[in-house]
């Protein structure tokens, strides 16, 4: 008798990353862009910072690495909703690809 293989279901959801300035944002997005992710992403601007919302598997190691560029990271749906409602949208749907293409200079 064979035992069934147990697979862990992806824990997919939205994660908000907050960046202090455009330099940190650019470094973070270029880091993601180099990984060639196929994830949904939206970029917003507030009066004090830049905010990137990613839809991805929470267990994706790249999310932890991206935290090095951001000042703050959360999965809190209220903060994500407030960002969408009160911030200026800069790129919606595929912000990493749009922003990355504009700033990427191949190595």
QUIFEN-V285125 format. One record per residue. N is the residue number from 1. RES is the residue in one small letter. BURIAL is 1 if it has 16 or more other C-alpha atoms within 10 Angstrom, else 0. Layout:
{{N:RES:BURIAL} {N:RES:BURIAL}}
//
This chain:
{{1:x:0} {2:x:0} {3:x:0} {4:x:0} {5:x:0} {6:x:0} {7:x:0} {8:x:0} {9:x:0} {10:x:0} {11:x:0} {12:x:0} {13:x:0} {14:x:1} {15:x:1} {16:x:1} {17:x:1} {18:x:1} {19:x:1} {20:x:0} {21:x:0} {22:x:0} {23:x:0} {24:x:1} {25:x:1} {26:x:1} {27:x:1} {28:x:1} {29:x:1} {30:x:1} {31:x:1} {32:x:1} {33:x:1} {34:x:0} {35:x:0} {36:x:0} {37:x:0} {38:x:0} {39:x:0} {40:x:1} {41:x:1} {42:x:1} {43:x:1} {44:x:1} {45:x:1} {46:x:0} {47:x:0} {48:x:0} {49:x:0} {50:x:1} {51:x:1} {52:x:1} {53:x:1} {54:x:1} {55:x:1} {56:x:1} {57:x:1} {58:x:1} {59:x:0} {60:x:0} {61:x:0} {62:x:0} {63:x:1} {64:x:0} {65:x:0} {66:x:1} {67:x:0} {68:x:0} {69:x:1} {70:x:1} {71:x:0} {72:x:0} {73:x:1} {74:x:0} {75:x:0} {76:x:0} {77:x:0} {78:x:0} {79:x:0} {80:x:1} {81:x:0} {82:x:0} {83:x:1} {84:x:1} {85:x:0} {86:x:0} {87:x:1} {88:x:0} {89:x:1} {90:x:0} {91:x:1} {92:x:0} {93:x:0} {94:x:1} {95:x:1} {96:x:1} {97:x:1} {98:x:1} {99:x:1} {100:x:1} {101:x:0} {102:x:0} {103:x:0} {104:x:0} {105:x:0} {106:x:0} {107:x:0}}
//
